[in-house]
C-alpha cells in the first residue's frame, strides 16, 4: 500500500489550500485540473447494499450475530461487497457520483448492545465483546477483500466509542465510563476490527466520552487509535457530529473552532458541512495547512488503494459483473442466512416440526404479512420478498388449509386507533383459530418502533424503546387465542429482546426471528415444517423487565448483559434449542496447568444423540471465582457452529489466547495473575436456567495458571 501513499502525497502536493479542504467533506468536489472526480464518501451496507436500489437483503446484523457463524458471515459480506463493487462501476460509467454508490462503506456497527432499549441495537452483533469482535472482524476482512494491490471496499467500524443510547440525547450526551469498563467492555471489539482485521477507516460517535466529543477526542482518536493501536487509515465523523461540538456539547463556540478541534485531534473526514469552515479556521490561526494536508493525504490514499485512479483492467474488483446484483446465488444465500439466524426458544412436547396431524393452520398477527418487518433499517430494496404468511402458504402440503387474519396491529396507537378499535379484528382471528389445528401468531415489533433517532416514527423515545414486553394489544390477542385450547406457536420478529411473562408458560412453542431479510418467510416456514432444525442462539439477554438493569444513561457495566447480570433473566445469552439433542463428553485441556502469559487449548466430543440432523453452536465460557479485581460472572471465549447428522459425533478444539484469560484493573491495564480459571464447553452457558430450559448439560474444566503477574499491552 506504500505506493498508494506516495501517489496520494504527490497528488495532494499539487492542490491549493481551498482544493484540499474541499476533499475533507463527505461530498468531495471534483478537481478537474488534476483529474480528480467528485466523490461521495457516504455509503451503507449493514446487511446488504443500502439505499441504492435493488439489492439482496440479508438478515440484519443482530440476526447474523444469532447465527454464531463467522464462515457464513464471511460469505454474506463477500456477496454484499460484490454487489457494491458492481453498482459502483456501473454508476461511475454513467457519471453518477451520488451517495450510496461509492466504495467507502460506513459499516459495520460494532457498538455494544449493552441496553435492550437502544433502538439501534438491531444494527449490532449483540451484547458480547468477544462475539461482536469476531463477527465485526470477519465482516471487515470480507468487504475489504484479499487482494494485496487494491482494497475491494473500505470498511468503517462505528461508532467509536462508548456509544449505545439514549438516541434522543446522542447529540449532547456525555457517556461517563470507568477505565476498567472502557477497556474491558467498550474497546475490545473495536481493537479486533481495527488491529486484527485491518479496517481502513473508523467513524466517530455523536456523544462525548468522559467529557470529550468523540469526533474530537484526543484520548480516543490519537492516544488509543493511532498511538496504541497503530491505526494508519482515516477517521470520519458521524453526520453532523462536528457541528454538535459547539451547538450541543458547548465545547467550542463556532464552526471554525469545532472544525479545527476535530481535525487537530484526528478526524480527517467530515460528514456534514463543518469542514467547509476550515479556510476561515486557517485565517484565524486555529489550524495550520500542514494538518489539513496530512488529513487529505490519508483520505486520498484510500481512494488510490481502491483503484479509483487506475485503469479498470488493472483492478481485480472492477471485473465483477453487474449480474451479481440480486443474483440467484445471493438470494439463496439470504435464505440460508435467515435459516441459520432463527432461534427456537421453546418446543413443548416436540410440537415442532409440524406433522401430518395438521390439516388447517391459522396464521395470525401483525408481522404475518408485513414486508417492512423483514428488512430492518439501513436496508436495500429486494426484488422479491417472502413474508411468513407467503412462506407458509408456499411450503405447506397441498392438502393443508392456511387461513390468515391480522388479528391486531403492532401496537394500539397504530393509525391513531385505540385498543378498543383494534379489537374489531379479534372476532375474525378467533374464528380462524377455532377452526384450525394449530395457530401461528407472528408478532413482535417493527422497524418503525425501534431504530435511529430520526427514522423510528412509532417510538416513544426517539428510536429507543420504553418497555420490553410485547405490546399490550398483542398480549391481549394472545390471551384470547390461548382460550381456544389450540396449540399456539408464538413467532417474535424484532430487532431486540422482547420480554415474555405468562407467554413463556402458555405458548406451545416460541421462535425468535430478528428482522430476517428478504427471505424471512421462507426460513420460518422451513423450520415449522422440519426442512431444517433451528440452531440460532441468542446474542443478547432477554431480561425480565426494566427493573433488572440500570437506566440507559448509566454506562457502567455492572448489572448489564450476561457478563455482569447477577439475577436470572427470562432467556440467557447463548441459549437456543433444536429438533434434536446433543451430548458433550471427554472434555480435556491440552495442559491443565500453564504459566502466566501462555494460552490454553481445550477440546470436547460433541454427539448428536437425537433423530434429526442439526447444527450445534459449541460455546466456551471462562470465569474466575477469586480475583484481585472485579471480573465478569463469565464471558464467552470461543464458539464454533458445526453440523452433525443423527448419531454423528465430532471432537471440537478451541485455542484461548492470553488476552482472553486477562483481567482489567482500575487503571484500564490488562494483566494475568496466577490462580484457577474455570472453563465450560457446551451448547449454552453453564447455568441452571439454560439446563431447565432444555439445553444440554455442559462439560466443565479447571485451568491452573502459575507464575508472576504479566501485563499485556493494548
GUGU-953909 format. One record per residue (C-alpha): residue number from 1; x, y, z. Coordinates in steps of 0.5 Angstrom, whole numbers, plus 500, padded with zeros to 3 digits. Example, Ala and Ser with C-alpha at 12.3 -4.5 7.8 and 13.67 -1.06 7.14 Angstrom:
2
<1,<525,491,516>>,
<2,<527,498,514>>,
***
This chain:
714
<1,<500,500,500>>,
<2,<506,505,501>>,
<3,<506,506,493>>,
<4,<499,509,494>>,
<5,<501,513,500>>,
<6,<507,516,495>>,
<7,<502,517,490>>,
<8,<497,521,495>>,
<9,<502,525,497>>,
<10,<504,527,490>>,
<11,<497,529,488>>,
<12,<496,533,494>>,
<13,<502,537,494>>,
<14,<499,540,487>>,
<15,<493,542,491>>,
<16,<491,549,493>>,
<17,<489,550,500>>,
<18,<482,551,498>>,
<19,<482,545,494>>,
<20,<485,541,500>>,
<21,<479,543,504>>,
<22,<474,541,499>>,
<23,<477,534,500>>,
<24,<475,533,507>>,
<25,<468,534,506>>,
<26,<464,527,505>>,
<27,<461,530,498>>,
<28,<468,532,496>>,
<29,<469,536,490>>,
<30,<472,535,483>>,
<31,<479,538,482>>,
<32,<478,538,474>>,
<33,<485,541,473>>,
<34,<488,535,477>>,
<35,<484,529,474>>,
<36,<480,528,481>>,
<37,<473,527,480>>,
<38,<468,528,485>>,
<39,<466,523,490>>,
<40,<461,522,496>>,
<41,<464,518,502>>,
<42,<457,516,505>>,
<43,<455,509,503>>,
<44,<452,504,507>>,
<45,<452,496,507>>,
<46,<450,494,514>>,
<47,<446,488,512>>,
<48,<446,489,504>>,
<49,<448,495,500>>,
<50,<443,500,503>>,
<51,<439,506,500>>,
<52,<442,504,493>>,
<53,<436,501,489>>,
<54,<435,494,488>>,
<55,<440,489,492>>,
<56,<440,483,496>>,
<57,<438,484,503>>,
<58,<440,479,509>>,
<59,<438,479,516>>,
<60,<440,485,520>>,
<61,<447,485,524>>,
<62,<443,482,530>>,
<63,<440,477,526>>,
<64,<447,475,523>>,
<65,<450,475,531>>,
<66,<445,470,532>>,
<67,<448,465,527>>,
<68,<454,465,531>>,
<69,<457,463,525>>,
<70,<463,467,522>>,
<71,<464,463,516>>,
<72,<457,465,514>>,
<73,<458,472,515>>,
<74,<464,472,511>>,
<75,<460,469,505>>,
<76,<455,474,506>>,
<77,<460,480,507>>,
<78,<463,478,500>>,
<79,<456,478,497>>,
<80,<455,485,499>>,
<81,<462,487,497>>,
<82,<461,484,490>>,
<83,<454,488,489>>,
<84,<457,494,492>>,
<85,<463,494,487>>,
<86,<458,492,481>>,
<87,<454,498,483>>,
<88,<460,503,484>>,
<89,<463,501,477>>,
<90,<456,501,473>>,
<91,<454,508,476>>,
<92,<461,511,475>>,
<93,<461,510,468>>,
<94,<455,514,468>>,
<95,<458,520,471>>,
<96,<454,518,478>>,
<97,<458,520,484>>,
<98,<452,521,489>>,
<99,<452,518,496>>,
<100,<451,510,497>>,
<101,<454,509,490>>,
<102,<461,509,492>>,
<103,<467,504,495>>,
<104,<468,507,502>>,
<105,<462,504,507>>,
<106,<460,506,514>>,
<107,<460,499,516>>,
<108,<460,495,521>>,
<109,<456,498,527>>,
<110,<460,494,533>>,
<111,<458,498,539>>,
<112,<456,494,545>>,
<113,<448,493,545>>,
<114,<449,494,553>>,
<115,<442,496,554>>,
<116,<436,493,551>>,
<117,<432,499,550>>,
<118,<437,502,545>>,
<119,<434,503,538>>,
<120,<440,502,534>>,
<121,<442,495,538>>,
<122,<439,492,531>>,
<123,<445,494,528>>,
<124,<450,491,532>>,
<125,<453,484,534>>,
<126,<450,484,541>>,
<127,<452,485,548>>,
<128,<458,481,548>>,
<129,<465,484,546>>,
<130,<468,477,544>>,
<131,<462,475,539>>,
<132,<462,483,537>>,
<133,<469,483,536>>,
<134,<470,476,532>>,
<135,<464,478,527>>,
<136,<466,485,526>>,
<137,<473,483,524>>,
<138,<470,478,520>>,
<139,<466,483,516>>,
<140,<472,488,516>>,
<141,<476,483,512>>,
<142,<471,480,508>>,
<143,<469,487,505>>,
<144,<476,490,504>>,
<145,<478,484,500>>,
<146,<484,480,500>>,
<147,<488,483,494>>,
<148,<495,486,496>>,
<149,<494,491,491>>,
<150,<487,494,492>>,
<151,<482,494,497>>,
<152,<475,492,495>>,
<153,<472,497,499>>,
<154,<474,501,505>>,
<155,<470,498,512>>,
<156,<469,503,517>>,
<157,<467,500,524>>,
<158,<463,505,528>>,
<159,<461,509,533>>,
<160,<468,510,536>>,
<161,<467,509,542>>,
<162,<462,508,548>>,
<163,<456,510,544>>,
<164,<449,506,545>>,
<165,<444,511,547>>,
<166,<440,514,549>>,
<167,<438,516,542>>,
<168,<435,523,544>>,
<169,<441,526,547>>,
<170,<446,523,543>>,
<171,<448,530,540>>,
<172,<449,533,547>>,
<173,<450,527,552>>,
<174,<457,525,556>>,
<175,<458,518,557>>,
<176,<462,517,563>>,
<177,<465,511,564>>,
<178,<471,508,568>>,
<179,<478,506,565>>,
<180,<476,499,567>>,
<181,<469,499,563>>,
<182,<473,502,558>>,
<183,<478,497,556>>,
<184,<474,491,559>>,
<185,<468,492,555>>,
<186,<467,498,550>>,
<187,<474,497,546>>,
<188,<476,490,545>>,
<189,<472,489,539>>,
<190,<474,496,536>>,
<191,<481,493,537>>,
<192,<479,487,534>>,
<193,<476,490,528>>,
<194,<482,495,527>>,
<195,<488,492,529>>,
<196,<487,485,528>>,
<197,<482,486,522>>,
<198,<486,492,519>>,
<199,<480,497,518>>,
<200,<482,503,514>>,
<201,<477,507,517>>,
<202,<473,509,523>>,
<203,<467,513,525>>,
<204,<467,517,531>>,
<205,<461,518,535>>,
<206,<456,523,536>>,
<207,<456,524,544>>,
<208,<462,526,549>>,
<209,<466,520,552>>,
<210,<469,523,559>>,
<211,<468,530,557>>,
<212,<471,530,550>>,
<213,<467,530,544>>,
<214,<468,523,541>>,
<215,<470,526,534>>,
<216,<475,531,537>>,
<217,<477,526,543>>,
<218,<485,526,543>>,
<219,<484,520,548>>,
<220,<480,516,543>>,
<221,<483,518,536>>,
<222,<490,520,538>>,
<223,<492,516,544>>,
<224,<489,510,543>>,
<225,<487,509,536>>,
<226,<494,512,533>>,
<227,<499,511,538>>,
<228,<497,505,542>>,
<229,<494,501,536>>,
<230,<498,504,530>>,
<231,<492,506,526>>,
<232,<494,508,519>>,
<233,<487,510,516>>,
<234,<483,516,516>>,
<235,<477,518,521>>,
<236,<470,520,519>>,
<237,<465,524,523>>,
<238,<458,522,524>>,
<239,<454,526,520>>,
<240,<453,533,524>>,
<241,<457,531,530>>,
<242,<463,536,529>>,
<243,<458,542,529>>,
<244,<455,539,535>>,
<245,<461,540,539>>,
<246,<459,548,539>>,
<247,<452,547,538>>,
<248,<450,542,543>>,
<249,<456,540,547>>,
<250,<458,547,548>>,
<251,<466,545,548>>,
<252,<467,551,543>>,
<253,<464,557,540>>,
<254,<464,557,533>>,
<255,<464,552,526>>,
<256,<471,554,526>>,
<257,<473,552,533>>,
<258,<470,546,532>>,
<259,<473,544,525>>,
<260,<480,546,528>>,
<261,<479,542,534>>,
<262,<476,536,531>>,
<263,<482,536,525>>,
<264,<487,537,530>>,
<265,<485,531,535>>,
<266,<485,526,529>>,
<267,<478,527,525>>,
<268,<480,527,518>>,
<269,<474,527,514>>,
<270,<467,531,516>>,
<271,<460,528,514>>,
<272,<457,535,514>>,
<273,<459,542,513>>,
<274,<463,544,519>>,
<275,<470,543,515>>,
<276,<467,548,510>>,
<277,<470,553,515>>,
<278,<477,550,515>>,
<279,<479,556,511>>,
<280,<477,561,516>>,
<281,<480,557,521>>,
<282,<486,558,518>>,
<283,<486,565,517>>,
<284,<484,566,524>>,
<285,<490,562,526>>,
<286,<486,556,529>>,
<287,<489,550,525>>,
<288,<495,550,520>>,
<289,<496,548,513>>,
<290,<500,542,515>>,
<291,<495,539,519>>,
<292,<490,540,513>>,
<293,<495,537,508>>,
<294,<496,530,512>>,
<295,<489,529,513>>,
<296,<488,530,505>>,
<297,<493,525,504>>,
<298,<490,520,509>>,
<299,<484,521,505>>,
<300,<487,521,498>>,
<301,<491,515,500>>,
<302,<484,511,501>>,
<303,<482,513,494>>,
<304,<488,510,491>>,
<305,<488,504,495>>,
<306,<481,503,492>>,
<307,<484,503,485>>,
<308,<480,510,483>>,
<309,<485,513,479>>,
<310,<488,506,476>>,
<311,<485,503,469>>,
<312,<479,498,471>>,
<313,<483,493,467>>,
<314,<489,493,473>>,
<315,<484,493,479>>,
<316,<481,486,480>>,
<317,<475,488,483>>,
<318,<473,492,477>>,
<319,<472,486,474>>,
<320,<466,484,478>>,
<321,<460,484,473>>,
<322,<453,488,475>>,
<323,<450,481,474>>,
<324,<452,479,481>>,
<325,<447,484,484>>,
<326,<441,481,486>>,
<327,<443,474,483>>,
<328,<440,467,485>>,
<329,<446,465,489>>,
<330,<446,471,493>>,
<331,<438,470,494>>,
<332,<440,463,496>>,
<333,<445,466,501>>,
<334,<440,470,504>>,
<335,<435,464,505>>,
<336,<441,460,508>>,
<337,<443,466,513>>,
<338,<435,467,515>>,
<339,<435,460,517>>,
<340,<441,460,521>>,
<341,<439,466,525>>,
<342,<433,463,527>>,
<343,<432,461,534>>,
<344,<428,456,538>>,
<345,<426,458,545>>,
<346,<421,453,547>>,
<347,<418,447,544>>,
<348,<413,444,549>>,
<349,<412,436,547>>,
<350,<416,437,541>>,
<351,<410,440,538>>,
<352,<415,443,532>>,
<353,<416,441,527>>,
<354,<409,440,525>>,
<355,<407,433,523>>,
<356,<401,430,519>>,
<357,<396,431,524>>,
<358,<396,439,522>>,
<359,<390,440,517>>,
<360,<389,447,518>>,
<361,<393,453,520>>,
<362,<391,460,523>>,
<363,<397,465,521>>,
<364,<395,471,525>>,
<365,<399,477,528>>,
<366,<402,484,525>>,
<367,<408,481,523>>,
<368,<405,475,519>>,
<369,<404,479,513>>,
<370,<408,486,514>>,
<371,<414,486,509>>,
<372,<418,492,512>>,
<373,<419,488,518>>,
<374,<423,483,514>>,
<375,<428,489,513>>,
<376,<430,492,519>>,
<377,<434,499,518>>,
<378,<439,501,513>>,
<379,<437,496,508>>,
<380,<437,496,501>>,
<381,<430,494,497>>,
<382,<429,487,495>>,
<383,<427,485,488>>,
<384,<423,479,492>>,
<385,<421,478,499>>,
<386,<417,473,503>>,
<387,<413,474,509>>,
<388,<412,469,514>>,
<389,<405,468,511>>,
<390,<407,467,504>>,
<391,<413,463,506>>,
<392,<408,458,510>>,
<393,<403,458,504>>,
<394,<408,456,499>>,
<395,<411,451,504>>,
<396,<405,448,507>>,
<397,<403,441,504>>,
<398,<398,442,498>>,
<399,<392,439,503>>,
<400,<393,444,509>>,
<401,<389,450,509>>,
<402,<392,456,511>>,
<403,<388,462,514>>,
<404,<390,469,515>>,
<405,<388,474,520>>,
<406,<392,480,522>>,
<407,<388,480,529>>,
<408,<391,486,531>>,
<409,<396,492,530>>,
<410,<403,492,532>>,
<411,<401,497,538>>,
<412,<394,500,540>>,
<413,<396,507,538>>,
<414,<398,505,530>>,
<415,<394,509,526>>,
<416,<391,513,531>>,
<417,<387,507,534>>,
<418,<385,506,541>>,
<419,<386,499,544>>,
<420,<378,498,543>>,
<421,<378,500,536>>,
<422,<384,495,534>>,
<423,<379,489,538>>,
<424,<375,490,532>>,
<425,<380,485,529>>,
<426,<379,480,534>>,
<427,<373,476,532>>,
<428,<375,474,525>>,
<429,<382,472,528>>,
<430,<378,468,534>>,
<431,<374,464,528>>,
<432,<380,463,524>>,
<433,<384,460,531>>,
<434,<378,456,533>>,
<435,<377,452,526>>,
<436,<385,451,526>>,
<437,<389,445,529>>,
<438,<395,450,530>>,
<439,<396,457,531>>,
<440,<402,461,529>>,
<441,<402,468,532>>,
<442,<407,472,528>>,
<443,<408,479,533>>,
<444,<413,483,536>>,
<445,<416,490,534>>,
<446,<417,493,527>>,
<447,<423,498,525>>,
<448,<418,504,526>>,
<449,<418,502,533>>,
<450,<426,502,534>>,
<451,<431,505,531>>,
<452,<436,511,530>>,
<453,<433,518,532>>,
<454,<430,520,526>>,
<455,<427,514,523>>,
<456,<423,511,528>>,
<457,<416,514,527>>,
<458,<413,510,532>>,
<459,<418,510,538>>,
<460,<416,514,545>>,
<461,<424,516,546>>,
<462,<427,518,539>>,
<463,<428,511,537>>,
<464,<429,508,544>>,
<465,<424,503,547>>,
<466,<421,505,553>>,
<467,<418,498,555>>,
<468,<421,491,554>>,
<469,<414,487,554>>,
<470,<410,485,548>>,
<471,<406,491,546>>,
<472,<399,490,550>>,
<473,<395,489,544>>,
<474,<399,483,542>>,
<475,<399,480,549>>,
<476,<391,481,549>>,
<477,<390,478,543>>,
<478,<395,472,545>>,
<479,<391,471,551>>,
<480,<384,470,547>>,
<481,<388,465,543>>,
<482,<390,461,548>>,
<483,<383,461,551>>,
<484,<381,457,544>>,
<485,<385,451,547>>,
<486,<389,450,541>>,
<487,<397,450,541>>,
<488,<400,457,539>>,
<489,<406,458,536>>,
<490,<409,465,538>>,
<491,<414,468,533>>,
<492,<417,474,535>>,
<493,<420,479,530>>,
<494,<424,484,532>>,
<495,<431,488,533>>,
<496,<432,487,540>>,
<497,<430,483,546>>,
<498,<422,482,547>>,
<499,<421,480,555>>,
<500,<416,475,556>>,
<501,<412,473,562>>,
<502,<406,469,562>>,
<503,<407,468,555>>,
<504,<413,463,557>>,
<505,<409,458,560>>,
<506,<402,459,556>>,
<507,<405,458,549>>,
<508,<407,451,546>>,
<509,<413,454,542>>,
<510,<417,460,542>>,
<511,<421,462,536>>,
<512,<425,469,536>>,
<513,<427,472,529>>,
<514,<430,478,529>>,
<515,<429,482,522>>,
<516,<431,477,518>>,
<517,<432,480,511>>,
<518,<428,479,504>>,
<519,<427,471,505>>,
<520,<425,471,513>>,
<521,<418,468,511>>,
<522,<422,462,507>>,
<523,<426,461,513>>,
<524,<421,461,518>>,
<525,<416,456,514>>,
<526,<422,451,513>>,
<527,<423,451,521>>,
<528,<416,450,522>>,
<529,<415,444,517>>,
<530,<422,441,519>>,
<531,<426,442,513>>,
<532,<432,444,518>>,
<533,<433,444,525>>,
<534,<433,451,528>>,
<535,<440,453,531>>,
<536,<441,460,532>>,
<537,<443,463,539>>,
<538,<441,469,543>>,
<539,<447,474,542>>,
<540,<443,478,548>>,
<541,<440,477,555>>,
<542,<432,477,555>>,
<543,<431,481,562>>,
<544,<425,480,566>>,
<545,<424,487,566>>,
<546,<426,495,566>>,
<547,<428,494,574>>,
<548,<433,489,573>>,
<549,<438,493,570>>,
<550,<441,501,571>>,
<551,<438,507,567>>,
<552,<440,507,560>>,
<553,<444,514,561>>,
<554,<449,510,566>>,
<555,<455,507,562>>,
<556,<457,503,568>>,
<557,<457,495,566>>,
<558,<455,493,573>>,
<559,<449,489,573>>,
<560,<449,489,565>>,
<561,<449,484,560>>,
<562,<450,476,561>>,
<563,<457,478,564>>,
<564,<455,482,570>>,
<565,<448,481,571>>,
<566,<447,477,578>>,
<567,<440,475,577>>,
<568,<436,470,573>>,
<569,<433,473,566>>,
<570,<428,470,562>>,
<571,<433,467,557>>,
<572,<440,468,558>>,
<573,<445,470,552>>,
<574,<447,464,548>>,
<575,<441,460,549>>,
<576,<437,456,544>>,
<577,<434,450,542>>,
<578,<434,445,536>>,
<579,<430,439,534>>,
<580,<435,434,537>>,
<581,<439,433,543>>,
<582,<447,434,544>>,
<583,<451,431,549>>,
<584,<458,433,551>>,
<585,<464,429,554>>,
<586,<471,427,554>>,
<587,<473,435,555>>,
<588,<480,436,556>>,
<589,<485,441,557>>,
<590,<492,440,553>>,
<591,<496,443,559>>,
<592,<491,443,565>>,
<593,<497,448,568>>,
<594,<500,454,565>>,
<595,<505,460,566>>,
<596,<502,467,566>>,
<597,<502,469,559>>,
<598,<501,463,556>>,
<599,<495,461,552>>,
<600,<491,455,553>>,
<601,<488,449,549>>,
<602,<482,445,550>>,
<603,<477,440,547>>,
<604,<471,436,548>>,
<605,<467,431,544>>,
<606,<460,433,541>>,
<607,<455,428,540>>,
<608,<448,429,536>>,
<609,<444,424,541>>,
<610,<437,425,537>>,
<611,<434,423,531>>,
<612,<435,430,527>>,
<613,<441,432,523>>,
<614,<442,439,526>>,
<615,<447,445,527>>,
<616,<450,446,534>>,
<617,<453,452,537>>,
<618,<459,450,541>>,
<619,<461,455,546>>,
<620,<467,456,551>>,
<621,<466,461,557>>,
<622,<471,463,562>>,
<623,<471,466,569>>,
<624,<474,466,576>>,
<625,<471,466,583>>,
<626,<477,469,586>>,
<627,<481,475,583>>,
<628,<484,481,586>>,
<629,<479,486,582>>,
<630,<472,486,579>>,
<631,<471,480,574>>,
<632,<465,478,570>>,
<633,<461,473,572>>,
<634,<463,469,566>>,
<635,<465,471,559>>,
<636,<465,468,552>>,
<637,<472,466,550>>,
<638,<470,461,544>>,
<639,<465,459,539>>,
<640,<464,455,533>>,
<641,<458,452,529>>,
<642,<458,445,527>>,
<643,<454,441,523>>,
<644,<452,434,526>>,
<645,<448,428,523>>,
<646,<444,424,527>>,
<647,<448,420,531>>,
<648,<454,423,529>>,
<649,<460,426,534>>,
<650,<466,430,533>>,
<651,<472,433,537>>,
<652,<472,440,537>>,
<653,<478,444,539>>,
<654,<479,451,542>>,
<655,<485,456,543>>,
<656,<484,461,548>>,
<657,<489,467,548>>,
<658,<493,470,554>>,
<659,<489,476,553>>,
<660,<482,472,554>>,
<661,<485,470,560>>,
<662,<487,477,563>>,
<663,<483,482,568>>,
<664,<483,489,568>>,
<665,<485,494,573>>,
<666,<482,500,576>>,
<667,<487,504,571>>,
<668,<485,500,565>>,
<669,<491,496,565>>,
<670,<491,489,562>>,
<671,<494,483,567>>,
<672,<494,476,568>>,
<673,<496,473,575>>,
<674,<496,466,578>>,
<675,<490,463,580>>,
<676,<485,458,578>>,
<677,<480,459,571>>,
<678,<474,456,571>>,
<679,<472,454,564>>,
<680,<466,451,561>>,
<681,<464,448,554>>,
<682,<457,446,551>>,
<683,<451,449,548>>,
<684,<450,454,553>>,
<685,<452,458,559>>,
<686,<454,453,565>>,
<687,<448,456,569>>,
<688,<442,453,572>>,
<689,<437,457,567>>,
<690,<440,454,561>>,
<691,<439,447,563>>,
<692,<432,448,566>>,
<693,<430,451,559>>,
<694,<432,445,555>>,
<695,<440,446,554>>,
<696,<445,440,554>>,
<697,<449,439,560>>,
<698,<456,443,559>>,
<699,<463,440,561>>,
<700,<467,444,566>>,
<701,<474,444,567>>,
<702,<479,448,571>>,
<703,<485,451,569>>,
<704,<491,453,574>>,
<705,<495,459,572>>,
<706,<502,460,576>>,
<707,<508,465,576>>,
<708,<509,472,577>>,
<709,<504,478,574>>,
<710,<504,479,567>>,
<711,<502,486,564>>,
<712,<499,486,557>>,
<713,<500,492,552>>,
<714,<493,494,549>>,
***
